[in-house]
């Protein structure tokens, strides 16, 4: 055997070893995204667990005082009638309030845990359904859990009013619960569509109509946001555009829109809503008011854009996309929808979210004046679609980058992408630690002080006192009793006195 032949065989062995090393490196890097996702899921799950546990330390404040005595003295139907006739016309809101407060504060204490669990599970199932619709037989579980957990944590803790969004029942009933209901309603519609059973589809359409009516009398901001999205999807999914084979999606969206409009009409024409508009007359529509509405809308998005942690939704989506790309060799690539539909799906969500946000700001300004846009608890209605859109963009980008870097020897590029995405995702979860810690401290400290004061007031009331001292215990930017300049205008103080069975309360 010649020297040349020996040299060629040696080179062949060296190339084979290099190929094996490169394949091993690629295989190792493919296993990294699920591990990063596990860290994100664990951190987000821990934060959500704290939020759920904090529900046990929730104590009455602001609207709680009125809800407590009305649910106790009027019952569920009584408080529903009261809301419709004298408060705001939100029949569904009143009914849920009566049910929740029927056993005192037990319901409001358990509601945060329910919201966290229902939203997290709903988002996980929604993501799994979306991936299966793209012919992914076994979506990666850990990245999906991480995405659902981090999006939920960002929704609850990244904003400026975490207490109101998660722990204060009057706000969560009006602005957080509708989003949860919306997620599960969409899941039911998709399940009926995939089943292909005519009766199931008819039931889903009927449910969309009824749920739309209920949501219209539950939350005006969410109804506006849901109406914008449902109307757009319903038009785009008409069979004439060639993106659907039947009218099920359009019919379902039309039923949802009809239900929302019906619910809003019942609310708007109610005696309670007319009374509320009389107390807070809306300013006449003019060029100046429209300009101020756009200015408020811009300030709202400046506030949201100032929270960099929201980028974690895109980062965790990218982790999901990278995990999907890692399994590309084992499973066939996604069958993407037609090009026009794909472009619409990519380009349309953000303008729709912006339009929905503008509608919410306009409604808030009409009802609460120039400070209406600062009611951050109402932002949940369009923040959840925003976070879901960011997550979807991240998944699309992560999958595209992962596919591009999967071929050839590009370990440096893959490492750089993993480091960048992992840093943002983990950093986003870490950025929520301080808000959760502050929320925990304020909630627990207030609960201790409230329990002590509650025991004293109940003792004095039992002894026959008719005028008791109450020290306001502020939390979450909410109104406490004795906030008004005169007692006659202090509805919180009057509700507190009624709750304790005394004639009046005063400051110590």
N, C-alpha and C positions, 0 to 999 in steps of 0.2 A: 504494500500500500504506500503510495507516494506521500510526500510531506504535504502537498497541496490538498490531497483528499482528507488527510487527518485534520488539517486546519479547517476545511469546510465543515467536517462533522462537528468539530469543537464549536464553531460559530453557530451551527444549528442548535446545539444543546444550550448555548448561552441565550439565543433568541427565545427558545422555548421557556427557559427559566424567567427571562424578562417578561414574557407574555403572561406567565402564571403570576408573577409578582404584581403586574399591572391589574390583572383580573382580580387578584386578591385585594388590592387597594381599592378598586372600584366596589367590590362586594362589601368591604368594610365601611366605605363612605355611604353606601346605600342603607346600611343599618343605623346610621347616625340620626336621620330625621325622626324616626320613631322614638329614639331615646330623648332627644330634645323635646319632642312633643310630650313625652311622659313627665318631664320636669315641669313644663308649662301646665299640663293637666293637674299635676299634684299641687303646684302653687295656687292655681286658680281655684281648685277644689277646696283647698284650705281656707282661702279668703271667703268663698261662698258658704262654707260651713260656719265660719264665724258670724257672717251675716244672718244665717238662719237661726243660730243660737241666740243672737241679740234680740230676736223677737220676744224671748222670755222676759226681757228687761224693758219692754215698751210700756209706757204709762200714758194716761190721757193728757192731751194738750189740744188747744184750739178747737176744731170741729168735733173732736172726740167727745167733749163734754155734752154737746147737744145730741149727738148720736146716741150716747149712753142712756140719757134719761128718756129720750123719745122711744127708743127700742124697748126700754123697760116699761114705760107707762102707756104707750100707744100700741105696741106690738108691730109686727112686720107690715100688715096691711095699713095700720094707722100711720106709720111713718112714710109709707109709700104715698098715701093720699095727701099727707102734709107736704111732701116734696112737690107733688104735682100741682097742688092748689096754691101754695103760699111760698115756695122756696125757689125752685129753678126748673121744674118740669122734668127732671131726670128720673123717670120712673124706674128704669132698671137699676140705676145707681141707688135709689132709695130702697128698693127691694133687697138688693145685696147688702146694703148697710144694715137694714133691719135684721137680716139673717145673721150677719157677722157679729153684731153687737147684742144678739138676743141672750147670750150668756155672759154679759159683761165684757171684760177685756180678754176672755179666753180666745175668741176668734181673731182679733187683731194680733195677738201674740203668736198664733200659729200661721197666720197668713204669709209672713216673709218666707218661712220654710217651704210652704206650698208653692209660692211664686218661683223660688229658685229651682225647686225640683221640676215643676211643670215646664218652665222655660228651657232648662237645660236638656231635659229628655226630648222636648219638642224640637229643639234645634238639632240635636243629634239625629233624630229620625228624619228630619227634613233634609239634612246633609246626605244621609245614607240613601234616601229616596232619589235625590238629585243625581248622585253618582251612579246609582243603578239604572237610572233613565239613560245614562251615557254608556250603558252596557259594561259597567264595571261590576263583575259578579260578586266580588268580596272586597268592599271598600275597607281600607285600613282603619281598624277600630280606634287605636290610641290617638292618631292625629285627629280623627273626628271628635273624640271626646275632648281633646285639648281645644279644638276650635269652638265647640259648644260652650265649654267652661269659661274660656277667656272672653268670648263675646258676651256671655252673661255677666261676668265680673265687671267688664268695662261698662256695660249698660247700668249696672247698679252702683258702682263705686267711682267711676272716673269723672262724673259730672260734679256740678257745684252744689247739688241738693241731694246727697246720698240718703239722708234720713227720710226725706219726703218720698223719694223714688222707691224705697224698699220697706221702710219701717212704719211710716205713717199711713194707716189704713185709708182715710178719706182720699188721699192722693193715689195710693196704689190701686184702689178700686176704680178710680176715674181714668188713670193714665198708664198704669203698668199692667193690670189685669187684661185690658182690651188687647194689648199686644200678644199676650199669651193665648187668649181666645183666638186671635187671628191666625197664629201659627198652627194651632190644632185644627182649625177650620180648613185651612189650606191642605193640611195632611189628609183630612178626611176626603176632601175633593180629589186629591191625587190617588188615594187608595181606590176610590170608586172608579176613577178613570182607568186605572191599571187592571181592575177586575173585569171590566167590560160588561158587567151585568146591568141591564137596562133599569131594573128597579133600584139598584144601588145608586146609579147616576141620578135618577129622579129624586131619590131621598136626599142626595147631596145637594141638588139644586134647591129643594124645599128647605133644607137646613140652612143654606146660604141666605135665603130670603128671611127666615125667622131670626137667625143670628144677626143679620144686618139690621133688622128692626130693633132688636135688643141693644145692639151697639150704638145705634143712632140715638137712643135714649139713655146711653151710659156715658159717652164721651164725645163731645163735639170735635176736639182736635184729632182723635184717632179716626173718626168718621170721615173727616176731610182727607186725611192721608190715605186711608183705605179706599176711598172713592176715587181718588186720582189714579192709584195703581190698578184697581179693578177695571175702571173704564178704559185705561190704556191697553191693558192685556186683553180685554174683551174685544176691542177693535182690531188689534194686531192678529188675534187668533181666529178671525173670520175665515171660513174656508176659501173665500175668493182670493186671499193672499197666498194660498198654497202651503201654509205652515201647519195646518191641522186638517184632518180628514173629515171631521164632523163638526157640529156646532155645540158640542158639550161645553168646552171651555168658555166660549162666548155666552152661552146660555147661563152658565154658572155665574160668570162675572156680572151679567145683566141682572140676575136675581139678587146678587149681593148689593149692587148699586141701588136697585129698587128698594130693597130692605133698608139700606142706609138713609135714602131720601125720605122714606116713610117715617122712620124713627125720628129723624131730625125735624120733619114737619110736625109730628105729634109733640115733640119737645117745644118747638118754637111757638106753637099756637096754644100751649098750655097756660092756664091762669098764673102759675108760678113764674114762668118765663116772662110773661107780660109784666108782672109785678117787678121782676128783677130789672127789666129794661127801663121801667119807669124810674127805678132808683138810680140807675146808671145810664142815662141817655147817651146813645152813640153820637159822636160828632158827625156832622154832615160830610159826605164824600166830596173831596175837592182835590185839586192838584197838589196842594200843600200836604194834605193828609196822606195822599198816596206816596208822595216823596218821603214823608216821615216813616211810613210803613216800610219802604225799601231800606231806609236808614236803620231802622230797628232790626230788620232781617239781616242786614250786613253785620251789625254789631253782634247778633246772635251767632253767626257763623265765625266771626272773629273769636268769640269766647270758646266755641267748640274747637276751632283750629288751634287755639293756644294750648290744648291738652294733647301733648304728643303721644300719650299712652294709647290713644285710639289707633295709632299706626300698628299696634300689636294685632289688631284684627287682620290686617293685610299680611303681617308676618306669619301668624299662625296658619293663615290660608296658604301661604307659600310653603310652609312645612308640609301641609297636606298635599300640595301639588308635587313637591319633591318626592314624597313617599309614593304617590301614584306613579310618577315617572320611573321610580326605582323598580317597579314591577312590570315595566313595559315589555321586557323580553319574555316574561312568563305569560303575559296576557296581551291580547291584541290592543291596539291603540283605540282611544275613544273614537266613536263615530260622531263627529261634530255635526251639528245641524246645518241646514243650507247656509251659504255664505251671507245672504242678506239678513236672515234671522240671527245669525251669529253676530253680525255687526250691530244690529239693533240691540241685541241683548247686552253687548259690551258698552255701547255709547249712550243708551237711553236711561239707565238707572239714576245716574247722578243728576241730570236735569230734572227728572221726575221728583227726586228727593228735594232738590232746591225749590221746585214749584210747590210741593207739599208743605215745606217749611214756611214758604211765603204765605200760603193759605192759613196756616196755624197762627202766624204772627198777625195777620190781618184780623182774624177772629179774636185773638187776645187783646189787640188794641181796641177793637170795638167794645169788648166787655170790660176791660180794666184800664183803659187809657194808655198814656205813654209809658207806663211801667209794666204793661202786660207782657212784653217780650222777656222780661226777667224771670217769669214764672217757669223756672227750669224743669219743674216736674212734668210740664206738658211736652217737653222736648222728646220724651221717650217715644212718642208716636212716630217720629221720623228718624230718631237716632238708631233704633233697631234696624230699619231698612238700610241705613247708612253703613252700619257695622257689618251687616250681611253682604252688602255690595263690596265693601273693602275686602272681606274674607274671600268672596268669589273671585275678585280681581287677583288677589294674592295666589289663590289656588291655580288660576289660569296661568299666571306668570311663572309660578314655581314649577308647574308641569312643563311649560315650554322650555324654561331654562334647564330643567333636569333632563329633558329629552336631548337638548342640544349638547349638553356636557356628558351624556352617557356614552357616546362613541369617541374613540380615540383616547390618547393618554393626556388628560387634562386634569390631573389631580389638584393642581393649584387653584384652578377656577372653581372646582367643586368645593374645595375647602373654604375659599373666600365667600362663596354664596352661603354655605352652611353657617359660617361664623357670623355673617351679617344678619341673616334671617334669625338665627338662634339668639343673637344678642338683643335684637329688637323685641322678639317675642318674650323672652325671659325678662328683659328689662321692663317691658310693659306690665307684666304681672308684678314685678318688684315695685314699680311705681305706685301700685295700689295699696301697698302695705301701710304707708303713712296715713292715707285717708281712712282706711279701715281701722287703724289704731285710734285715730282721733274720734271716729264714730263710736267705737267701743267705749272709749273713756267717757265721752259725754253722755252716752246712753246709760251706762251702768251707774255713774255718779248721780245722774238725775233720778234714776229709779230708787236709789237708796234715800235721797232727800225727799222724794215724793212719798215713799212708803211711810217715812217718819211723820211727815205733815198730814198724810191721809189718816193715820191712826189718831193723831191729835184732834183733827176736825170731826171725825166720827164720834170720838169720845165727848166732845163738847156738844155736838148735835144730839147725842143720846141723853145728855144731861139737861136738854131743853133750851140750849142757846139758839137765838134766832139771827145773830149777827156774828160771824166768825172771821178770824184773821186768815188770810191766804197770801203766801209769798209766791209771786210768779217764778216759775222755773223754766226759763227759756231753753229751747233746743230746736235745731234744724231751721232757724229763720222763721218759725211759726208764731202765730199770735197766742198770747197767754191771757188769762183773765186779768182785769184791771189795767188794760192797755189804753182805753179810750179816755178822752178828756172829761166825759160825764158818764155816770153810771147808767143813765137811761139809754145811752148808745152802746154800752158795753155788752154785746150779746154773749161773749164768752163768760163774763162774770155772772150774768143771769142764768146761763145754762149750768154753770158750776154750782151756784146756789140751789137750783132746782134738783140737781143730781144728789146733793147732800141733804136735801130736805130742810134747808134753812131759808130765811127770808132775804139775806144779803151777806156778801163777803166784803172784806176791806183789807187793805195792806196792814201788815204788823206795825 
